Amino acid sequence: MSDKGAPEVGTLTLDVKSGRVGRVMDHLGSRVQLRPPSGGIEWDARPEDLRPVDTSELLAARVAERNANSGGRL
């Protein structure tokens, strides 16, 4: 975490408000910009809504992302 309480750029974090895992891309004013771990559309979050991600949350996020991108193929 930085001095202002926001995680550092490049850090994986959980946005507890949305339930999504994201990588910190930038800080803009009082907001933090996050992007899904494997890329995608960024979203904004408040630093107080973020916490470090644990291994199981990261794995769940990656599995969900792969499933969404599979198009129903096995």
C-alpha positions as a Python dict, from the first residue, in 0.01 Angstrom:
ca = {
    (1, 'M'): (0, 0, 0),
    (2, 'S'): (113, 354, -68),
    (3, 'D'): (125, 636, 185),
    (4, 'K'): (-230, 737, 85),
    (5, 'G'): (-366, 385, 148),
    (6, 'A'): (-397, 294, -219),
    (7, 'P'): (-218, -18, -346),
    (8, 'E'): (85, 31, -567),
    (9, 'V'): (64, 14, -947),
    (10, 'G'): (99, -348, -1062),
    (11, 'T'): (-51, -494, -745),
    (12, 'L'): (-333, -748, -767),
    (13, 'T'): (-621, -652, -542),
    (14, 'L'): (-982, -741, -469),
    (15, 'D'): (-1247, -474, -518),
    (16, 'V'): (-1477, -579, -234),
    (17, 'K'): (-1761, -361, -365),
    (18, 'S'): (-1776, -536, -704),
    (19, 'G'): (-1621, -869, -600),
    (20, 'R'): (-1373, -847, -889),
    (21, 'V'): (-999, -906, -886),
    (22, 'G'): (-793, -645, -1069),
    (23, 'R'): (-441, -524, -1128),
    (24, 'V'): (-378, -163, -1026),
    (25, 'M'): (-305, 35, -1342),
    (26, 'D'): (-302, 394, -1215),
    (27, 'H'): (-421, 639, -951),
    (28, 'L'): (-641, 927, -1064),
    (29, 'G'): (-734, 1168, -788),
    (30, 'S'): (-911, 973, -518),
    (31, 'R'): (-977, 672, -746),
    (32, 'V'): (-774, 366, -842),
    (33, 'Q'): (-796, 222, -1193),
    (34, 'L'): (-808, -158, -1208),
    (35, 'R'): (-793, -404, -1497),
    (36, 'P'): (-876, -778, -1492),
    (37, 'P'): (-558, -989, -1443),
    (38, 'S'): (-559, -1120, -1802),
    (39, 'G'): (-649, -784, -1957),
    (40, 'G'): (-977, -622, -2045),
    (41, 'I'): (-1171, -310, -1965),
    (42, 'E'): (-1055, -101, -1671),
    (43, 'W'): (-1283, 16, -1392),
    (44, 'D'): (-1246, 268, -1112),
    (45, 'A'): (-1258, 188, -742),
    (46, 'R'): (-1207, 373, -416),
    (47, 'P'): (-891, 277, -223),
    (48, 'E'): (-1099, 194, 85),
    (49, 'D'): (-1289, -70, -118),
    (50, 'L'): (-967, -256, -206),
    (51, 'R'): (-780, -527, -19),
    (52, 'P'): (-498, -767, -108),
    (53, 'V'): (-609, -1070, -306),
    (54, 'D'): (-543, -1418, -173),
    (55, 'T'): (-442, -1717, -384),
    (56, 'S'): (-787, -1878, -396),
    (57, 'E'): (-951, -1552, -510),
    (58, 'L'): (-693, -1509, -785),
    (59, 'L'): (-744, -1867, -904),
    (60, 'A'): (-1123, -1825, -903),
    (61, 'A'): (-1095, -1504, -1106),
    (62, 'R'): (-872, -1670, -1365),
    (63, 'V'): (-1098, -1976, -1399),
    (64, 'A'): (-1407, -1755, -1440),
    (65, 'E'): (-1229, -1551, -1704),
    (66, 'R'): (-1120, -1861, -1898),
    (67, 'N'): (-1472, -2002, -1882),
    (68, 'A'): (-1621, -1676, -2009),
    (69, 'N'): (-1374, -1670, -2299),
    (70, 'S'): (-1424, -2037, -2395),
    (71, 'G'): (-1750, -1976, -2578),
    (72, 'G'): (-1889, -2302, -2436),
    (73, 'R'): (-1613, -2513, -2591),
    (74, 'L'): (-1466, -2798, -2389),
}
